[in-house]
Amino acid sequence: MNTPFTKLPLAMTDIETTGLNPMVHEIIEIGCVILNPQTGETINEFEVKIAPLRISDAHPKALEVNGYRQEDWRYAVSLQDGLQQYADTIRGSVFCAQNATFDWSFLSNAFGREYINLDIDYHRLDLVSLSYAKLRDKGVMKYNLNSLAEFFNIAPEPFPHRALTGARIAAQVYTRLMING
């Protein structure tokens, strides 16, 4: 018998990119917190820096937000290696992200280009949608990660952004929203 997707671990994922267009810009970092969807307990964490191949195509604002500095990516892996490590880490889970449309558009595009099989449940959870459904009558006006963190008295994501830090904060928001709320 197959496990219902509601019982599978959540792969709370955040990525950092060189811009907003998955057809032009690149993933340069992936962070993920695997958590138990019933308890919010962290099962595993993952992070990887990915070496950009076309940094000249990057949007300056994106590099400012994620604090990209070439020397910090000195030991970054190839996109294929980073995606394979991520795929191995999240096997058997459900993808979830603060803005699932953004993160998933980059990741699904990259998995397809690199011909990497992603063995996860087909459902995708979006923290913005979950938050809107549960908080729209509680005075929440903005659903970005820092606004949700503030609502739950969670420290905001530091600047510049790191993928694992974003995934950790999103996991805390999920836990407060869906388990402790």
C-alpha positions, 0 to 999 in steps of 0.5 A: 500500500502506498503512503498518502502524500500527507504522511510523507516527509516535506522537503522545505526548499529554498533556492538562490538564483542569478535572476527571476527567469528560469529560462535565462538565469541560473540556480546558484544555491539550494537549501532544504529542510526535510521535516516530519509534516505531523510534528515539524521535527527536522529529519535532515538538512541539505545545502549546496552551492552551484557554480554558475556558468553564465554569471554575466547574465545575472541580474545585479539585484539578484546577486545583491540579494543572495550576496554572490561573491565568486570567492564564496563559490570557489568550491561550488559543484556543477549544476548536475552534481548539485541537483543529483545530491538534492534529488538523493536527499529529498527522495520519497518526500513532498516538495514544499517552498515559500513561493513554490511556483518560483522555486519549482519553475527553476528546479523542474527546468534544471532537472529536465535539462540535466536528465535527472530523475526526481523520485518524489511525490507529484504534489507540490505545497506552497507556503504562501497558499497555505498561509493565505488560507489560514491567516487571511482573516487574522490581519496578515496583509503580506505573505512573503517569508519575512512578513510571515516570520514576523507574524509568528515572532520568528527572526527574519531572514538575514541579508544577504539571503542563503538558501538553507537559512530561507528553508529553515525559516520556512520550516519554522513558519510551516510548523507554527502555521500547520502544527502549533497554530 
